[in-house]
Amino acid sequence: MTDQTEKPMTATALLVLGCPEVPVQQALALHIAYNFRKRGTIVHATGNPAVLNLLKVSDPEKRYLQETQVLEKCIGEIVEKKRDCELCIVFSHSDAGITYAATMRHLLPTARLVVIIFGKDPEPLAALIEFPCEKIVEKAVHNPMQLRKKVNEVFGWAA
Amino acid sequence: MGCIENLKYEKILPLGASFKECREYVEKNFQEFWYVDPGYKLFDEYIIGLPPIALGIDGARIIFPYTKPCHGTYLLAIEDAEEAARVRKTARKKK
């Protein structure tokens, strides 16, 4: 059963993952994938080979993430109009993450863009964002609980 | 990474430079510079970044930002007269 107050379902969601050096990212990525999947949304995850391998090892039967793709290939498919999504969620804990979010904003102008800014010092990073998007900002490195709470609020999921 | 790793390049700014620093460096240090948007193809790679992305040209050298998820953005230069000519034809002068 899903929460009656949650927001309308999205058909396709793209998770853009940053460098896997901050542990909460993987937990949150699987949490988000699980919640979307159980509501019928197709979730596609993209990132560098290291972050994708971490997810594949954690989810060997692909219960949460069915589709993964390296970042360069995913961006290429979006540019070439072979891939689209209604929702794009970008994980950012560095300047590089903000750069990827800005790229997704430009390439996916009609998609809902949610940028999750986390890590040791997320506020200065959040201040770099000057493009339209929804921001979830939380100081989080090892403990995902507060960030999970904010993610659940944004997507209208019960805790 | 993609094919850029296989090309002979020179690092102009080291890994960890911010995207903004790269753009400002190109605008201040190269007489000829052009602007493109994310998704512009350069050396067979789709360039990413905060639009507008500044590309410098110095003779046949193209100076451009390149972002790696784990390290950030750095500015590099690759010499390729054909690609420089293509940038001059397809990029724009105005931000």
gemmi code that builds the backbone of each chain (N, CA, C; Angstrom):
import gemmi

chains = {
    "A": [
        ("MET", (0.847, -1.203, 0.000), (0.000, 0.000, 0.000), (0.881, 1.250, 0.000)),
        ("THR", (0.435, 2.232, -0.719), (1.178, 3.487, -0.727), (0.369, 4.560, -0.002)),
        ("ASP", (1.071, 5.561, 0.428), (0.450, 6.658, 1.163), (-0.554, 7.397, 0.261)),
        ("GLN", (-1.730, 7.645, 0.762), (-2.774, 8.317, -0.028), (-2.419, 9.765, -0.366)),
        ("THR", (-1.497, 10.353, 0.433), (-1.171, 11.771, 0.229), (0.001, 11.963, -0.751)),
        ("GLU", (0.568, 10.868, -1.221), (1.766, 11.038, -2.041), (1.454, 11.666, -3.391)),
        ("LYS", (2.498, 12.216, -3.988), (2.343, 12.945, -5.241), (2.149, 11.983, -6.413)),
        ("PRO", (1.625, 12.469, -7.553), (1.337, 11.585, -8.678), (2.572, 10.818, -9.141)),
        ("MET", (2.323, 9.612, -9.644), (3.395, 8.724, -10.062), (4.083, 9.246, -11.323)),
        ("THR", (5.368, 9.018, -11.388), (6.149, 9.390, -12.556), (6.484, 8.121, -13.324)),
        ("ALA", (6.427, 8.152, -14.639), (6.650, 6.937, -15.435), (8.119, 6.550, -15.518)),
        ("THR", (8.980, 7.535, -15.669), (10.404, 7.223, -15.782), (11.216, 8.183, -14.925)),
        ("ALA", (12.154, 7.626, -14.185), (13.015, 8.444, -13.331), (14.473, 8.097, -13.619)),
        ("LEU", (15.290, 9.123, -13.658), (16.723, 8.938, -13.886), (17.470, 9.352, -12.626)),
        ("LEU", (18.271, 8.442, -12.095), (19.117, 8.763, -10.941), (20.530, 9.004, -11.448)),
        ("VAL", (21.044, 10.196, -11.201), (22.416, 10.521, -11.608), (23.275, 10.523, -10.352)),
        ("LEU", (24.190, 9.576, -10.296), (24.977, 9.382, -9.082), (26.355, 9.995, -9.208)),
        ("GLY", (26.829, 10.543, -8.089), (28.169, 11.122, -8.077), (29.201, 10.093, -7.655)),
        ("CYS", (30.389, 10.558, -7.415), (31.469, 9.714, -6.921), (31.000, 8.999, -5.646)),
        ("PRO", (31.305, 7.713, -5.494), (30.755, 6.971, -4.344), (31.481, 7.165, -3.030)),
        ("GLU", (32.299, 8.193, -2.902), (33.095, 8.330, -1.674), (32.265, 8.711, -0.442)),
        ("VAL", (31.054, 9.201, -0.628), (30.204, 9.544, 0.529), (29.149, 8.433, 0.686)),
        ("PRO", (29.209, 7.673, 1.797), (28.403, 6.457, 1.920), (26.892, 6.630, 1.803)),
        ("VAL", (26.345, 7.752, 2.250), (24.879, 7.874, 2.240), (24.296, 7.798, 0.829)),
        ("GLN", (25.093, 8.115, -0.158), (24.557, 8.131, -1.523), (23.989, 6.767, -1.928)),
        ("GLN", (24.757, 5.720, -1.640), (24.310, 4.392, -2.071), (23.023, 3.981, -1.363)),
        ("ALA", (22.961, 4.255, -0.053), (21.760, 3.912, 0.706), (20.545, 4.660, 0.159)),
        ("LEU", (20.740, 5.935, -0.105), (19.626, 6.751, -0.608), (19.235, 6.346, -2.033)),
        ("ALA", (20.204, 5.994, -2.842), (19.904, 5.584, -4.219), (19.023, 4.336, -4.208)),
        ("LEU", (19.374, 3.371, -3.370), (18.567, 2.146, -3.301), (17.202, 2.428, -2.670)),
        ("HIS", (17.166, 3.319, -1.701), (15.894, 3.704, -1.077), (14.962, 4.354, -2.115)),
        ("ILE", (15.501, 5.258, -2.881), (14.695, 5.949, -3.903), (14.249, 4.963, -4.980)),
        ("ALA", (15.172, 4.124, -5.425), (14.824, 3.144, -6.468), (13.719, 2.211, -5.978)),
        ("TYR", (13.842, 1.757, -4.735), (12.835, 0.869, -4.153), (11.465, 1.545, -4.129)),
        ("ASN", (11.441, 2.781, -3.672), (10.156, 3.480, -3.545), (9.516, 3.779, -4.890)),
        ("PHE", (10.320, 4.141, -5.841), (9.731, 4.381, -7.169), (9.272, 3.074, -7.807)),
        ("ARG", (10.104, 2.054, -7.683), (9.769, 0.797, -8.343), (8.446, 0.231, -7.805)),
        ("LYS", (8.264, 0.299, -6.506), (7.028, -0.293, -5.952), (5.782, 0.503, -6.352)),
        ("ARG", (6.020, 1.717, -6.856), (4.902, 2.534, -7.338), (4.783, 2.490, -8.865)),
        ("GLY", (5.558, 1.609, -9.480), (5.414, 1.398, -10.917), (6.259, 2.295, -11.799)),
        ("THR", (7.189, 3.017, -11.211), (8.053, 3.895, -12.004), (9.313, 3.149, -12.443)),
        ("ILE", (9.678, 3.300, -13.690), (10.920, 2.696, -14.191), (12.070, 3.591, -13.748)),
        ("VAL", (13.036, 3.005, -13.062), (14.182, 3.788, -12.576), (15.436, 3.364, -13.333)),
        ("HIS", (16.110, 4.369, -13.857), (17.352, 4.147, -14.591), (18.447, 4.873, -13.810)),
        ("ALA", (19.538, 4.162, -13.501), (20.622, 4.811, -12.733), (21.858, 4.962, -13.597)),
        ("THR", (22.501, 6.101, -13.432), (23.728, 6.330, -14.184), (24.798, 6.908, -13.263)),
        ("GLY", (26.039, 6.600, -13.575), (27.159, 7.078, -12.762), (28.447, 6.522, -13.328)),
        ("ASN", (29.534, 6.685, -12.592), (30.792, 6.130, -13.092), (30.832, 4.625, -12.783)),
        ("PRO", (31.756, 3.885, -13.375), (31.763, 2.427, -13.166), (31.861, 2.028, -11.695)),
        ("ALA", (32.589, 2.791, -10.891), (32.748, 2.432, -9.474), (31.409, 2.467, -8.735)),
        ("VAL", (30.655, 3.528, -8.940), (29.382, 3.646, -8.217), (28.380, 2.607, -8.738)),
        ("LEU", (28.415, 2.332, -10.016), (27.491, 1.326, -10.562), (27.849, -0.073, -10.063)),
        ("ASN", (29.144, -0.360, -9.933), (29.550, -1.665, -9.402), (29.134, -1.829, -7.952)),
        ("LEU", (29.214, -0.769, -7.166), (28.756, -0.849, -5.775), (27.269, -1.209, -5.726)),
        ("LEU", (26.502, -0.577, -6.590), (25.063, -0.865, -6.611), (24.780, -2.289, -7.088)),
        ("LYS", (25.524, -2.719, -8.091), (25.302, -4.073, -8.621), (25.626, -5.133, -7.568)),
        ("VAL", (26.675, -4.899, -6.780), (27.044, -5.851, -5.726), (25.983, -5.850, -4.617)),
        ("SER", (25.437, -4.682, -4.323), (24.418, -4.580, -3.266), (23.058, -5.108, -3.716)),
        ("ASP", (22.842, -5.177, -5.000), (21.520, -5.537, -5.532), (21.700, -6.584, -6.639)),
        ("PRO", (22.222, -7.761, -6.258), (22.620, -8.736, -7.290), (21.462, -9.248, -8.139)),
        ("GLU", (20.274, -9.276, -7.588), (19.131, -9.772, -8.379), (18.360, -8.637, -9.035)),
        ("LYS", (18.916, -7.435, -8.969), (18.289, -6.257, -9.577), (16.855, -6.062, -9.076)),
        ("ARG", (16.690, -6.220, -7.792), (15.354, -6.034, -7.210), (14.987, -4.551, -7.173)),
        ("TYR", (16.003, -3.710, -7.011), (15.737, -2.275, -6.889), (16.059, -1.521, -8.166)),
        ("LEU", (17.199, -1.824, -8.719), (17.626, -1.113, -9.931), (17.775, -2.096, -11.085)),
        ("GLN", (16.902, -1.948, -12.037), (16.953, -2.867, -13.178), (17.937, -2.384, -14.239)),
        ("GLU", (18.012, -1.089, -14.379), (18.815, -0.526, -15.471), (19.912, 0.374, -14.921)),
        ("THR", (21.133, 0.107, -15.329), (22.239, 1.012, -14.991), (23.058, 1.270, -16.260)),
        ("GLN", (23.695, 2.401, -16.275), (24.438, 2.786, -17.477), (25.529, 3.794, -17.096)),
        ("VAL", (26.685, 3.677, -17.721), (27.745, 4.651, -17.400), (27.333, 6.041, -17.891)),
        ("LEU", (27.820, 7.016, -17.157), (27.396, 8.407, -17.343), (27.589, 8.929, -18.772)),
        ("GLU", (28.751, 8.679, -19.332), (29.033, 9.216, -20.673), (28.024, 8.689, -21.695)),
        ("LYS", (27.706, 7.395, -21.572), (26.765, 6.796, -22.524), (25.359, 7.355, -22.312)),
        ("CYS", (24.990, 7.525, -21.051), (23.661, 8.054, -20.746), (23.517, 9.483, -21.283)),
        ("ILE", (24.529, 10.309, -21.045), (24.471, 11.694, -21.534), (24.396, 11.700, -23.060)),
        ("GLY", (25.171, 10.833, -23.681), (25.127, 10.723, -25.139), (23.731, 10.381, -25.639)),
        ("GLU", (23.075, 9.443, -24.977), (21.723, 9.050, -25.406), (20.712, 10.174, -25.194)),
        ("ILE", (20.895, 10.945, -24.126), (19.982, 12.077, -23.891), (20.189, 13.136, -24.974)),
        ("VAL", (21.453, 13.444, -25.267), (21.745, 14.446, -26.307), (21.165, 13.994, -27.645)),
        ("GLU", (21.304, 12.700, -27.929), (20.837, 12.166, -29.227), (19.338, 11.863, -29.232)),
        ("LYS", (18.651, 12.248, -28.139), (17.191, 12.069, -28.020), (16.765, 10.606, -28.032)),
        ("LYS", (17.672, 9.728, -27.600), (17.315, 8.315, -27.506), (16.807, 7.982, -26.107)),
        ("ARG", (17.031, 8.890, -25.181), (16.600, 8.666, -23.809), (15.973, 9.944, -23.265)),
        ("ASP", (14.903, 9.760, -22.499), (14.215, 10.896, -21.896), (13.715, 10.453, -20.522)),
        ("CYS", (13.301, 11.382, -19.713), (12.696, 11.019, -18.431), (11.809, 12.165, -17.964)),
        ("GLU", (10.888, 11.829, -17.093), (10.016, 12.864, -16.529), (10.599, 13.447, -15.258)),
        ("LEU", (11.413, 12.633, -14.589), (12.030, 13.055, -13.337), (13.516, 12.721, -13.376)),
        ("CYS", (14.341, 13.673, -12.990), (15.783, 13.428, -12.903), (16.240, 13.821, -11.496)),
        ("ILE", (16.902, 12.899, -10.832), (17.407, 13.159, -9.479), (18.931, 13.082, -9.536)),
        ("VAL", (19.578, 14.166, -9.161), (21.041, 14.210, -9.220), (21.606, 14.270, -7.806)),
        ("PHE", (22.521, 13.380, -7.501), (23.224, 13.402, -6.214), (24.474, 14.262, -6.364)),
        ("SER", (24.624, 15.243, -5.475), (25.765, 16.156, -5.583), (26.442, 16.348, -4.222)),
        ("HIS", (27.682, 15.993, -4.151), (28.435, 16.328, -2.934), (29.741, 17.036, -3.291)),
        ("SER", (29.803, 17.543, -4.531), (31.011, 18.244, -4.985), (30.631, 19.180, -6.129)),
        ("ASP", (31.591, 19.998, -6.503), (31.392, 20.895, -7.644), (31.059, 20.096, -8.913)),
        ("ALA", (31.679, 18.930, -9.042), (31.406, 18.090, -10.215), (29.926, 17.682, -10.251)),
        ("GLY", (29.386, 17.373, -9.087), (27.977, 16.981, -9.019), (27.053, 18.102, -9.471)),
        ("ILE", (27.390, 19.328, -9.094), (26.590, 20.487, -9.512), (26.695, 20.657, -11.035)),
        ("THR", (27.886, 20.400, -11.547), (28.097, 20.492, -12.995), (27.210, 19.491, -13.738)),
        ("TYR", (27.131, 18.285, -13.210), (26.253, 17.286, -13.836), (24.787, 17.707, -13.727)),
        ("ALA", (24.414, 18.270, -12.590), (23.024, 18.716, -12.423), (22.695, 19.820, -13.435)),
        ("ALA", (23.620, 20.766, -13.612), (23.399, 21.855, -14.581), (23.274, 21.294, -15.997)),
        ("THR", (24.069, 20.289, -16.272), (24.000, 19.652, -17.600), (22.637, 19.002, -17.805)),
        ("MET", (22.164, 18.307, -16.790), (20.850, 17.643, -16.901), (19.733, 18.684, -17.048)),
        ("ARG", (19.869, 19.814, -16.330), (18.853, 20.873, -16.468), (18.767, 21.339, -17.914)),
        ("HIS", (19.944, 21.510, -18.515), (19.979, 21.995, -19.904), (19.457, 20.937, -20.876)),
        ("LEU", (19.833, 19.686, -20.658), (19.482, 18.631, -21.617), (18.046, 18.131, -21.437)),
        ("LEU", (17.507, 18.298, -20.233), (16.152, 17.810, -19.940), (15.297, 18.984, -19.448)),
        ("PRO", (15.019, 19.962, -20.323), (14.376, 21.202, -19.858), (12.969, 21.024, -19.296)),
        ("THR", (12.276, 19.974, -19.702), (10.900, 19.810, -19.214), (10.792, 18.829, -18.052)),
        ("ALA", (11.864, 18.156, -17.718), (11.812, 17.166, -16.634), (11.789, 17.863, -15.277)),
        ("ARG", (11.184, 17.206, -14.310), (11.304, 17.670, -12.924), (12.730, 17.316, -12.471)),
        ("LEU", (13.464, 18.295, -12.008), (14.845, 18.064, -11.583), (14.960, 18.269, -10.074)),
        ("VAL", (15.393, 17.224, -9.395), (15.613, 17.296, -7.952), (17.103, 17.057, -7.701)),
        ("VAL", (17.746, 17.999, -7.042), (19.179, 17.855, -6.751), (19.341, 17.605, -5.251)),
        ("ILE", (19.945, 16.493, -4.914), (20.200, 16.151, -3.516), (21.631, 16.557, -3.198)),
        ("ILE", (21.759, 17.574, -2.340), (23.088, 18.103, -2.021), (23.425, 17.659, -0.603)),
        ("PHE", (24.508, 16.942, -0.475), (24.846, 16.331, 0.810), (26.358, 16.371, 1.008)),
        ("GLY", (26.848, 15.620, 1.990), (28.280, 15.630, 2.286), (28.575, 16.427, 3.537)),
        ("LYS", (29.844, 16.747, 3.746), (30.263, 17.422, 4.975), (29.810, 18.883, 5.031)),
        ("ASP", (29.765, 19.520, 3.873), (29.469, 20.967, 3.858), (28.582, 21.296, 2.643)),
        ("PRO", (27.312, 20.947, 2.703), (26.475, 21.067, 1.506), (25.988, 22.478, 1.175)),
        ("GLU", (25.945, 23.372, 2.182), (25.347, 24.695, 1.932), (26.080, 25.503, 0.854)),
        ("PRO", (27.433, 25.610, 0.911), (28.114, 26.358, -0.162), (27.875, 25.753, -1.546)),
        ("LEU", (27.749, 24.441, -1.589), (27.475, 23.793, -2.884), (26.088, 24.168, -3.380)),
        ("ALA", (25.126, 24.128, -2.456), (23.745, 24.472, -2.820), (23.670, 25.901, -3.352)),
        ("ALA", (24.515, 26.775, -2.788), (24.510, 28.183, -3.213), (25.025, 28.352, -4.640)),
        ("LEU", (25.736, 27.372, -5.155), (26.245, 27.455, -6.534), (25.140, 27.236, -7.570)),
        ("ILE", (24.025, 26.687, -7.122), (22.959, 26.342, -8.071), (22.147, 27.582, -8.424)),
        ("GLU", (22.224, 27.953, -9.689), (21.481, 29.139, -10.158), (20.474, 28.767, -11.235)),
        ("PHE", (20.242, 27.483, -11.406), (19.303, 27.031, -12.428), (18.057, 26.470, -11.739)),
        ("PRO", (16.928, 26.429, -12.441), (15.695, 25.974, -11.791), (15.731, 24.480, -11.431)),
        ("CYS", (15.476, 24.200, -10.183), (15.400, 22.814, -9.716), (14.861, 22.823, -8.292)),
        ("GLU", (14.533, 21.641, -7.798), (14.190, 21.489, -6.382), (15.455, 21.004, -5.676)),
        ("LYS", (15.741, 21.585, -4.525), (16.954, 21.196, -3.800), (16.598, 20.479, -2.498)),
        ("ILE", (17.313, 19.427, -2.225), (17.241, 18.784, -0.911), (18.646, 18.907, -0.334)),
        ("VAL", (18.789, 19.661, 0.736), (20.118, 19.957, 1.273), (20.218, 19.410, 2.695)),
        ("GLU", (21.234, 18.614, 2.954), (21.413, 18.052, 4.295), (22.869, 17.644, 4.497)),
        ("LYS", (23.403, 18.032, 5.644), (24.760, 17.587, 5.983), (24.672, 16.098, 6.322)),
        ("ALA", (25.239, 15.277, 5.479), (25.130, 13.829, 5.681), (26.295, 13.130, 5.009)),
        ("VAL", (26.987, 12.317, 5.772), (28.107, 11.533, 5.226), (27.841, 10.047, 5.451)),
        ("HIS", (27.701, 9.668, 6.742), (27.491, 8.253, 7.061), (26.059, 7.939, 7.473)),
        ("ASN", (25.358, 8.936, 7.984), (24.017, 8.684, 8.505), (22.958, 9.200, 7.517)),
        ("PRO", (22.212, 8.290, 6.909), (21.254, 8.721, 5.877), (19.877, 9.101, 6.399)),
        ("MET", (19.647, 9.016, 7.712), (18.273, 9.086, 8.210), (17.589, 10.439, 7.967)),
        ("GLN", (18.289, 11.536, 8.243), (17.673, 12.857, 8.027), (17.437, 13.126, 6.541)),
        ("LEU", (18.403, 12.707, 5.754), (18.278, 12.901, 4.310), (17.119, 12.058, 3.766)),
        ("ARG", (16.986, 10.854, 4.265), (15.879, 10.004, 3.848), (14.541, 10.658, 4.194)),
        ("LYS", (14.490, 11.268, 5.371), (13.257, 11.937, 5.798), (12.909, 13.061, 4.809)),
        ("LYS", (13.909, 13.845, 4.442), (13.658, 14.954, 3.504), (13.264, 14.437, 2.126)),
        ("VAL", (13.918, 13.386, 1.680), (13.578, 12.785, 0.375), (12.127, 12.299, 0.404)),
        ("ASN", (11.759, 11.624, 1.492), (10.382, 11.124, 1.612), (9.373, 12.268, 1.574)),
        ("GLU", (9.722, 13.370, 2.206), (8.813, 14.539, 2.223), (8.645, 15.099, 0.800)),
        ("VAL", (9.747, 15.223, 0.094), (9.702, 15.812, -1.261), (8.862, 14.940, -2.199)),
        ("PHE", (9.006, 13.628, -2.083), (8.260, 12.758, -2.995), (6.923, 12.301, -2.414)),
        ("GLY", (6.626, 12.738, -1.200), (5.329, 12.400, -0.617), (5.219, 10.962, -0.173)),
        ("TRP", (6.334, 10.376, 0.227), (6.321, 8.987, 0.706), (6.227, 8.957, 2.212)),
        ("ALA", (5.459, 8.009, 2.709), (5.409, 7.820, 4.150), (6.750, 7.254, 4.595)),
        ("ALA", (7.179, 7.595, 5.820), (8.505, 7.160, 6.315), (8.582, 5.637, 6.399)),
    ],
    "B": [
        ("MET", (37.240, 6.563, -18.441), (36.623, 7.690, -19.121), (36.642, 7.437, -20.619)),
        ("GLY", (36.171, 8.412, -21.350), (36.043, 8.248, -22.788), (37.341, 8.469, -23.519)),
        ("CYS", (37.201, 8.843, -24.775), (38.376, 8.880, -25.632), (39.334, 10.015, -25.287)),
        ("ILE", (38.872, 11.029, -24.561), (39.770, 12.141, -24.233), (40.970, 11.629, -23.438)),
        ("GLU", (40.748, 10.635, -22.610), (41.852, 10.056, -21.844), (42.916, 9.459, -22.759)),
        ("ASN", (42.515, 9.092, -23.962), (43.466, 8.481, -24.893), (44.167, 9.501, -25.788)),
        ("LEU", (43.763, 10.746, -25.677), (44.376, 11.786, -26.512), (45.534, 12.436, -25.759)),
        ("LYS", (46.423, 13.059, -26.536), (47.555, 13.752, -25.917), (47.071, 15.133, -25.478)),
        ("TYR", (46.946, 15.324, -24.191), (46.443, 16.615, -23.730), (47.392, 17.262, -22.722)),
        ("GLU", (47.229, 18.555, -22.583), (48.017, 19.325, -21.622), (47.052, 19.866, -20.575)),
        ("LYS", (47.416, 19.723, -19.313), (46.553, 20.265, -18.253), (46.858, 21.740, -18.063)),
        ("ILE", (45.838, 22.556, -18.188), (45.998, 23.998, -18.005), (45.680, 24.369, -16.555)),
        ("LEU", (44.588, 23.830, -16.049), (44.267, 23.955, -14.620), (44.114, 22.546, -14.073)),
        ("PRO", (44.586, 22.294, -12.853), (44.576, 20.922, -12.338), (43.192, 20.445, -11.948)),
        ("LEU", (43.103, 19.146, -11.737), (41.854, 18.563, -11.245), (41.418, 19.260, -9.970)),
        ("GLY", (40.135, 19.439, -9.831), (39.629, 20.077, -8.620), (39.304, 21.542, -8.817)),
        ("ALA", (39.621, 22.087, -9.982), (39.221, 23.473, -10.271), (37.697, 23.499, -10.377)),
        ("SER", (37.106, 24.614, -9.990), (35.653, 24.688, -10.135), (35.319, 25.028, -11.592)),
        ("PHE", (34.082, 24.752, -11.961), (33.691, 25.031, -13.340), (33.782, 26.528, -13.637)),
        ("LYS", (33.404, 27.311, -12.650), (33.452, 28.767, -12.807), (34.888, 29.251, -13.016)),
        ("GLU", (35.807, 28.691, -12.245), (37.226, 29.056, -12.393), (37.716, 28.753, -13.802)),
        ("CYS", (37.288, 27.622, -14.338), (37.716, 27.239, -15.696), (37.194, 28.251, -16.725)),
        ("ARG", (35.932, 28.633, -16.586), (35.355, 29.589, -17.545), (36.082, 30.933, -17.462)),
        ("GLU", (36.279, 31.409, -16.231), (36.963, 32.699, -16.055), (38.392, 32.650, -16.581)),
        ("TYR", (39.061, 31.540, -16.388), (40.448, 31.409, -16.857), (40.497, 31.506, -18.386)),
        ("VAL", (39.566, 30.830, -19.033), (39.525, 30.867, -20.511), (39.256, 32.294, -20.982)),
        ("GLU", (38.302, 32.956, -20.362), (37.932, 34.313, -20.798), (39.068, 35.325, -20.567)),
        ("LYS", (39.836, 35.101, -19.506), (40.907, 36.061, -19.173), (42.208, 35.775, -19.905)),
        ("ASN", (42.455, 34.532, -20.231), (43.789, 34.168, -20.710), (43.884, 33.825, -22.198)),
        ("PHE", (42.771, 33.819, -22.892), (42.823, 33.504, -24.325), (42.084, 34.590, -25.102)),
        ("GLN", (42.761, 35.099, -26.109), (42.151, 36.168, -26.902), (40.932, 35.660, -27.661)),
        ("GLU", (41.030, 34.420, -28.119), (39.910, 33.857, -28.879), (39.172, 32.847, -28.000)),
        ("PHE", (37.926, 33.122, -27.719), (37.135, 32.125, -27.003), (35.707, 32.095, -27.528)),
        ("TRP", (35.103, 30.949, -27.397), (33.772, 30.675, -27.940), (32.925, 30.053, -26.846)),
        ("TYR", (31.614, 30.093, -27.065), (30.719, 29.494, -26.074), (29.888, 28.381, -26.703)),
        ("VAL", (29.694, 27.334, -25.917), (28.816, 26.238, -26.333), (27.954, 25.838, -25.135)),
        ("ASP", (26.979, 24.997, -25.383), (26.123, 24.509, -24.310), (26.484, 23.067, -23.959)),
        ("PRO", (26.037, 22.603, -22.787), (26.280, 21.196, -22.448), (25.709, 20.290, -23.541)),
        ("GLY", (26.421, 19.223, -23.821), (25.982, 18.317, -24.882), (26.691, 18.580, -26.204)),
        ("TYR", (27.479, 19.650, -26.259), (28.265, 19.942, -27.476), (29.326, 18.848, -27.616)),
        ("LYS", (29.488, 18.388, -28.835), (30.440, 17.292, -29.056), (31.812, 17.837, -29.404)),
        ("LEU", (32.805, 17.409, -28.642), (34.180, 17.842, -28.866), (35.074, 16.608, -28.703)),
        ("PHE", (35.898, 16.361, -29.669), (36.753, 15.165, -29.661), (35.926, 13.902, -29.390)),
        ("ASP", (34.765, 13.869, -29.994), (33.877, 12.714, -29.897), (33.318, 12.473, -28.484)),
        ("GLU", (33.392, 13.480, -27.637), (32.821, 13.404, -26.287), (31.766, 14.487, -26.147)),
        ("TYR", (30.710, 14.193, -25.397), (29.735, 15.232, -25.107), (30.233, 16.028, -23.898)),
        ("ILE", (30.422, 17.317, -24.094), (30.949, 18.163, -23.031), (29.833, 18.478, -22.037)),
        ("ILE", (30.161, 18.427, -20.769), (29.168, 18.775, -19.754), (29.599, 20.064, -19.042)),
        ("GLY", (28.672, 20.660, -18.329), (29.038, 21.853, -17.570), (27.896, 22.822, -17.396)),
        ("LEU", (28.208, 23.901, -16.672), (27.223, 24.967, -16.477), (27.208, 25.833, -17.726)),
        ("PRO", (26.093, 25.940, -18.398), (26.070, 26.787, -19.599), (26.191, 28.269, -19.246)),
        ("PRO", (26.850, 29.084, -20.066), (27.573, 28.683, -21.262), (28.969, 28.162, -20.927)),
        ("ILE", (29.430, 27.217, -21.704), (30.755, 26.639, -21.495), (31.733, 27.380, -22.407)),
        ("ALA", (32.799, 27.913, -21.810), (33.778, 28.680, -22.599), (34.871, 27.752, -23.132)),
        ("LEU", (35.120, 27.850, -24.421), (36.219, 27.110, -25.062), (37.219, 28.136, -25.573)),
        ("GLY", (38.485, 27.974, -25.238), (39.505, 28.870, -25.773), (40.143, 28.252, -27.005)),
        ("ILE", (40.599, 29.109, -27.898), (41.364, 28.606, -29.046), (42.641, 29.435, -29.154)),
        ("ASP", (43.751, 28.707, -29.250), (45.062, 29.351, -29.381), (45.768, 28.658, -30.548)),
        ("GLY", (45.664, 29.249, -31.727), (46.183, 28.585, -32.925), (45.341, 27.353, -33.219)),
        ("ALA", (45.972, 26.192, -33.132), (45.230, 24.945, -33.362), (44.873, 24.260, -32.050)),
        ("ARG", (45.205, 24.895, -30.925), (44.910, 24.287, -29.614), (43.513, 24.689, -29.157)),
        ("ILE", (42.784, 23.709, -28.667), (41.464, 23.992, -28.074), (41.596, 23.801, -26.571)),
        ("ILE", (41.145, 24.796, -25.823), (41.222, 24.740, -24.365), (39.792, 24.585, -23.857)),
        ("PHE", (39.554, 23.543, -23.091), (38.165, 23.267, -22.700), (38.103, 22.580, -21.334)),
        ("PRO", (36.955, 22.721, -20.640), (36.804, 22.078, -19.337), (36.377, 20.617, -19.489)),
        ("TYR", (36.828, 19.812, -18.581), (36.465, 18.394, -18.609), (36.211, 17.956, -17.170)),
        ("THR", (35.056, 17.348, -16.937), (34.662, 17.022, -15.566), (34.685, 15.524, -15.331)),
        ("LYS", (35.288, 15.140, -14.218), (35.257, 13.749, -13.778), (34.472, 13.711, -12.468)),
        ("PRO", (33.545, 12.764, -12.311), (32.708, 12.756, -11.111), (33.495, 12.755, -9.800)),
        ("CYS", (34.604, 12.051, -9.747), (35.328, 11.934, -8.476), (36.302, 13.072, -8.209)),
        ("HIS", (36.655, 13.828, -9.208), (37.720, 14.809, -9.028), (37.293, 16.246, -9.274)),
        ("GLY", (36.261, 16.441, -10.014), (35.860, 17.796, -10.364), (36.274, 18.121, -11.778)),
        ("THR", (36.330, 19.427, -12.021), (36.580, 19.868, -13.389), (38.037, 20.300, -13.536)),
        ("TYR", (38.618, 20.004, -14.633), (39.920, 20.579, -14.938), (39.914, 21.081, -16.365)),
        ("LEU", (40.867, 21.943, -16.626), (40.919, 22.578, -17.933), (42.076, 21.960, -18.699)),
        ("LEU", (41.803, 21.518, -19.898), (42.892, 20.918, -20.665), (42.934, 21.480, -22.072)),
        ("ALA", (44.060, 21.228, -22.720), (44.265, 21.725, -24.086), (44.675, 20.567, -24.972)),
        ("ILE", (44.091, 20.515, -26.147), (44.446, 19.502, -27.138), (44.649, 20.216, -28.468)),
        ("GLU", (45.713, 19.847, -29.161), (45.996, 20.466, -30.454), (45.342, 19.657, -31.567)),
        ("ASP", (44.484, 20.310, -32.313), (43.801, 19.637, -33.427), (43.194, 20.727, -34.320)),
        ("ALA", (43.881, 20.998, -35.430), (43.476, 22.103, -36.308), (42.072, 21.893, -36.883)),
        ("GLU", (41.767, 20.659, -37.225), (40.451, 20.368, -37.814), (39.327, 20.623, -36.805)),
        ("GLU", (39.552, 20.169, -35.582), (38.532, 20.349, -34.545), (38.398, 21.843, -34.187)),
        ("ALA", (39.528, 22.557, -34.187), (39.487, 24.001, -33.899), (38.666, 24.722, -34.977)),
        ("ALA", (38.842, 24.317, -36.215), (38.084, 24.929, -37.314), (36.587, 24.627, -37.153)),
        ("ARG", (36.285, 23.427, -36.699), (34.878, 23.055, -36.505), (34.258, 23.873, -35.371)),
        ("VAL", (35.026, 24.102, -34.318), (34.519, 24.930, -33.207), (34.206, 26.331, -33.716)),
        ("ARG", (35.123, 26.871, -34.514), (34.907, 28.237, -35.035), (33.630, 28.319, -35.869)),
        ("LYS", (33.276, 27.221, -36.519), (32.067, 27.212, -37.356), (30.800, 26.970, -36.551)),
        ("THR", (30.895, 26.189, -35.488), (29.667, 25.727, -34.825), (29.401, 26.360, -33.457)),
        ("ALA", (30.431, 26.938, -32.832), (30.211, 27.562, -31.516), (29.759, 29.003, -31.710)),
        ("ARG", (29.430, 29.678, -30.594), (28.958, 31.060, -30.715), (29.886, 32.008, -29.946)),
        ("LYS", (29.840, 33.255, -30.334), (30.689, 34.269, -29.702), (30.056, 34.840, -28.430)),
        ("LYS", (28.723, 34.896, -28.446), (28.032, 35.516, -27.305), (27.674, 34.478, -26.262)),
        ("LYS", (27.678, 34.924, -25.007), (27.277, 34.031, -23.918), (25.834, 33.611, -24.108)),
    ],
}
model = gemmi.Model(1)
for chain_id, residues in chains.items():
    chain = gemmi.Chain(chain_id)
    for i, (resn, *xyz) in enumerate(residues, 1):
        res = gemmi.Residue()
        res.name, res.seqid = resn, gemmi.SeqId(i, " ")
        for name, pos in zip(("N", "CA", "C"), xyz):
            atom = gemmi.Atom()
            atom.name, atom.element = name, gemmi.Element(name[0])
            atom.pos, atom.b_iso = gemmi.Position(*pos), 0.0
            res.add_atom(atom)
        chain.add_residue(res)
    model.add_chain(chain)
structure = gemmi.Structure()
structure.add_model(model)
structure.setup_entities()
